[in-house]
Structures are given as structure tokens and as C-alpha cells.
Amino acid sequence: MNEILLRHRQIANIDQLPIYRQHKGFETFQRAVTSMQPVEVTEIVKASGLRGRGGAGFPTGLKWSFIDMKNWPHYVAVNADESEPGTFKDREIMESNPFQFLEGVMLCAFAISANTAYIYLRGEFWQLAAELDKHIEYLERENLLGEKLFGTEYGLRIYTHLGAGAYICGEETALLESLEGKLGQPRLRPPFPPSFGLYGKPTVVNNVETLASVPLILERGAEWFRTFGTEKSPGTKVFSLCGNVEKPGNYELPLGATFRELIFTHGGGIPGGRKIKAIMPAGASSSLIVADDKALDTPMDYENVPSVGAMLGSASVIVIDDSVSMDWLINKTMHFFQHESCGKCTPCREGTYWMKHLTERIHGGGANWSDVILLNEVATSIKGKCLCALGDFATEAVTSSIERFRSDFEAKTQVAPVAATNKVSA
Amino acid sequence: MNALRQRYDEDIERVLAKYPPDQKRSAVMPLLYIAQREHGYVTREQLDQIGEILGISSTDVASIVGFYTLYHDQPAGKYRIQVCNDLPCALRGADVFLDHLCQRLEVKPGETTADGQVTVEAVMCLAACHRAPVFQVQSRSEISYHEEQTVDRAMLLVQGWRQGNGK
């Protein structure tokens, strides 16, 4: 199914404005601006149960309702920093279904009474930003963006802003710092962006996929949206599937579809006659799930993935086959997180550095079992002690693989002194 | 009016217009991209010039260059081939691709070819995991994606640059 987000696979040339308008594009926005109160838009999004698609799954309408009405102006900051290893969904939405995404930005801006929206794209999306700039100019020429829209007092401008290569800028407060021209380092929260955001003003930060869901919710209603997905996770989601799988790519499925359906029915299974060994459902930030029948039959939604010891996150599903050893895998993820730690808080800055050295030593074959214990201890010491989620994310693959794929590490380490063997302190 | 402003006045005005007049600092990242069009990296003089335009110190500008990976403070090849070898890409052969590409170009990751045309770098995830091996090319004026690559295809691209008939 490509009902909502990947509609471009069903409707040819929907990336062109006239075609998008033939499919009711911007009618909803016009109706909202000319005949609805901003709070009515928020209420419909609330009723739809839409949850943030960037990873945290926070209810979108609720976030919008938190906007501080005593402090002005308001801003929308779109998180298009898509940098989680394994995630490539926002890029496809912005490239191929750009006007639906932009209408989502516009509806959000109207709902929170913002006259300015910034789209923060990772610097690597240079070409994509140039395309979006052209689309925005087109909308201005068509009087869908600008001052006094449809003869009302409401006006809106959208600007793109390019990052320059920093995973941390996908964290909402680091994104705002970066947009202000500073180092992309997270702020202490609270206060949260809806009360203290861009330039200290009330700001809603939403992911691309979240906003791209909004136009059809407004057009067809909250109840229609709830016909997809589960009660607690309504709607559809784009699952980015990659790794050791026959047909990697983006698949739009209702939330609650199983891992088996995604990996085997849509993804074509594991290539080369290999067996599936593990799944990372939330990109490199994910715990490693043992890919047994129970896991494969688990619904991919916000409430059920935790039952197999992981989170849904941004639903970037990395498939690992039985040729992969976990010492190699966590050495890869640790190189990533050590490089991307912003350096602001000590447990993450120092901890990722030491974890990387340990994973290198273990993968290189020069380690004792005591190094595995030490690695696990460093990881558990970082958890829960950092300003933002990056520190925690760095530990997930490490601790879960030591716990769930212990034999991979036993095979890779030398026999340790008797006193230090047999137990991983957790 | 400093040299950078003089040369790119129109572009700089367009960038500044995006942000509130009292928040000019927001323009530091776009201005650094503009500065890099000159030499492919940011010079000391440009740090001063950007600081002057935005009313912030050269040190503040330099801290931005140091923090973000797409800004450079050292010269390198005219084209930077930035290969992702993060986990998802590595599961689809990116490490081998990077190795072989380096062999063909007779460099190690981080080095520049003898003719000064190409620098090969290993970089973090590019959001193209399903089309690995993948690299982006950062030149002075733009960044472009090259997906589902083979070493032969990448070498054709390099040959095009060397003959001066490609971008």
C-alpha cells in the first residue's frame, strides 16, 4: 500500500504542482485559512492520533497544542536532517511527493499561528534543497505562500536551511541551535521548544514524514486515518528496509504490520541462502533483536516493539544475516557514535571514545573477556546520564549484543583469568 | 564592503533575507558554503569577512567550520569523493568498494590523488542505505549523490573530470 506518504508511486507526476492540485492539493490549506480557526486544525490532528515519525512517537496534535500563546512570533522548524544510519524515508517523500510535504508544513504553521517556517535539511541534501526552493518559489507565484493569503490577514513564508554534516542536528534542540548559527549541541530540556524554541520563541519541531501525513488527515478526516494502523499507533508509516535483504527500499505499511511481512513478503527475504540472525528496528541507535519466530511475528508499532527488547524509533529496519559477527557490527556503530558525539556532555564524549577503543580491540582479536565486561560497564555507565538521547543510543547495540549474542564475543576473545570469566555484569 | 561581500553581494543578500534582521548569525552556515565556492575550503581571511558581515567574531565562525564535517579549513582535491561505509552500507559491500576505489586511485582514505583532482574520504551515513555502495561528490559549488556504484563507474566519473568535460 502507498496510500498516504508514498502516493507518488500511485499517482504519476504528483511532484508537479498542477497534478498535485488536480488531486485536491492545497484545497485543504485554503479551506483551513479561509474558514477554520487554527485550534480546529490542531484538534483534528489530535483526534487522528498521529504520532511523531522522527523516532520519539510523541502525539503531534498535543505538541501543537503546547505552543505558548503569550509569546510571539511563533515558528515551525521542520526536521529534515535524516541522518540515522538505515533511514532514507524523508528524502524520498521530499523528492517525490514534495507538495504534500509542503502543504503539511503550511497546515502546521497555520495551526500554531506561525508566519515563518524553516526546513532544516542535512547538508548532503544540497540538490534536494535547491529543488524545494524552486517549489517554494512556485507556490509564492501561485499565491499559496506569501502575505494576505486568499484575502485573509494570514501570511506565511517557508525557507530552507542546509546543515553541514552533523547527526546530532537531528536532535530537536541541537537543530534549533544550528539554525541560530551556533554549534549543533542540545539544550537542557525543559523548557521544550513549544515554549522556548528558535530565537527563544515558541516553536514546533516536526519530522518530514509527520508533516506529510497531515494534509490527508485534514482532507479525509481523523476517523479515516484511524482505519489504518493500531489504536495506539494509527496511520501508515514508511519503513526503510536495508542491510542483508533481497529488496531494500522504502515500504509504506500500516503501523502494526509484522517484521516478517516487511522483510520476507515485501523485502524478498535474505539473499544468498543465508539465514536471518538479528534485526535493528530503529537504525544504528537500536538494540539488536534476536530474529526468532516471536520477533518476526511482532507488530511494528510503538507499543509492541518494546516487548522484544527494542524501540520502533524511525522504523529504519536493518536486517543482519548469519554471516555477520556482532563484534564487527558494534565496532561499526561505535565508530559512528564516537564521530557524531557533539562533545557537550562528558559521559557521551568520553564514553563513546572508550567504547570505540574497546570495540576495536575486541574486533581486532587482541582482547580478553575482561574487555567485554569493561565495555559493558562503560556502556551501562553512560546510559541515562546524558543531556540528549545520543549517549543512550550509542550503548543500545553494545549492551544488547553482548547480552543476546554472547557466543560471538566468546569466539572473538582469548580465555580470560578464571575470576573474570562467565559473568557479564549488567 | 569586504571582498566576499563584494563578490557575492546578491547571494549574500538573499541569504540574509531569510532570517530576522536581529538574528543575522543564522546566516553563518549558508555564508560558509558561499565562501567555499572560492577555494573548496574556508581561508583565514574569509573567517574574518564572514564575521564582519554577521557581527560575530572570527573565532565563532571558525568554531562552526570545526564542528560540521562539510566545511573544510585545509585545501584538498577539486572533487571530494565521500564514500559512506557505515553499518547498512558496509552490509552491502561498501568497505570493499572503498578499498578497491582507493587502490585504483592509488590513495588511502583521506588522501588526494597526485594530480590534485580527487580526495577520497570515508564518511558517515548519507541516507541512501538501500542503494549502496554510495558516495557523494563535494565540489566547490555543489554536492551530488552517486548511488549503486561500482568501482568502474566511479572511475569513469573521475576520468570525465580529468579530461575536463564533466562536473
Chai-1 contact restraints between the chains, C-beta under 6 A:
chainA,res_idxA,chainB,res_idxB,connection_type,confidence,min_distance_angstrom,max_distance_angstrom,comment,restraint_id
A,E82,B,A127,contact,1.0,0.0,6.0,A-B,restraint_1
A,P85,B,D86,contact,1.0,0.0,6.0,A-B,restraint_2
A,P85,B,L87,contact,1.0,0.0,6.0,A-B,restraint_3
A,P85,B,P88,contact,1.0,0.0,6.0,A-B,restraint_4
A,P85,B,C125,contact,1.0,0.0,6.0,A-B,restraint_5
A,G86,B,P88,contact,1.0,0.0,6.0,A-B,restraint_6
A,G86,B,C129,contact,1.0,0.0,6.0,A-B,restraint_7
A,F88,B,A127,contact,1.0,0.0,6.0,A-B,restraint_8
A,F88,B,A128,contact,1.0,0.0,6.0,A-B,restraint_9
A,F88,B,C129,contact,1.0,0.0,6.0,A-B,restraint_10
A,R91,B,A127,contact,1.0,0.0,6.0,A-B,restraint_11
A,G123,B,L70,contact,1.0,0.0,6.0,A-B,restraint_12
A,E124,B,L126,contact,1.0,0.0,6.0,A-B,restraint_13
A,E124,B,Q136,contact,1.0,0.0,6.0,A-B,restraint_14
A,W126,B,E142,contact,1.0,0.0,6.0,A-B,restraint_15
A,W126,B,I143,contact,1.0,0.0,6.0,A-B,restraint_16
A,Y159,B,K18,contact,1.0,0.0,6.0,A-B,restraint_17
A,A164,B,M29,contact,1.0,0.0,6.0,A-B,restraint_18
A,A164,B,Y68,contact,1.0,0.0,6.0,A-B,restraint_19
A,A164,B,L70,contact,1.0,0.0,6.0,A-B,restraint_20
A,A164,B,Y71,contact,1.0,0.0,6.0,A-B,restraint_21
A,G165,B,Y68,contact,1.0,0.0,6.0,A-B,restraint_22
A,G165,B,T69,contact,1.0,0.0,6.0,A-B,restraint_23
A,G165,B,L70,contact,1.0,0.0,6.0,A-B,restraint_24
A,A166,B,Y68,contact,1.0,0.0,6.0,A-B,restraint_25
A,E180,B,S26,contact,1.0,0.0,6.0,A-B,restraint_26
A,G181,B,R25,contact,1.0,0.0,6.0,A-B,restraint_27
A,G181,B,S26,contact,1.0,0.0,6.0,A-B,restraint_28
A,G181,B,V28,contact,1.0,0.0,6.0,A-B,restraint_29
A,L183,B,F67,contact,1.0,0.0,6.0,A-B,restraint_30
A,Y199,B,Q23,contact,1.0,0.0,6.0,A-B,restraint_31
A,C242,B,P88,contact,1.0,0.0,6.0,A-B,restraint_32
A,C242,B,C129,contact,1.0,0.0,6.0,A-B,restraint_33
A,C242,B,H130,contact,1.0,0.0,6.0,A-B,restraint_34
A,G243,B,P88,contact,1.0,0.0,6.0,A-B,restraint_35
A,G243,B,L91,contact,1.0,0.0,6.0,A-B,restraint_36
A,N244,B,L91,contact,1.0,0.0,6.0,A-B,restraint_37
A,P248,B,H130,contact,1.0,0.0,6.0,A-B,restraint_38
A,G249,B,H130,contact,1.0,0.0,6.0,A-B,restraint_39
A,A284,B,L87,contact,1.0,0.0,6.0,A-B,restraint_40
A,I318,B,P88,contact,1.0,0.0,6.0,A-B,restraint_41
A,K332,B,L87,contact,1.0,0.0,6.0,A-B,restraint_42
A,K332,B,A90,contact,1.0,0.0,6.0,A-B,restraint_43
A,T333,B,L87,contact,1.0,0.0,6.0,A-B,restraint_44
A,F336,B,D86,contact,1.0,0.0,6.0,A-B,restraint_45
A,F336,B,M124,contact,1.0,0.0,6.0,A-B,restraint_46
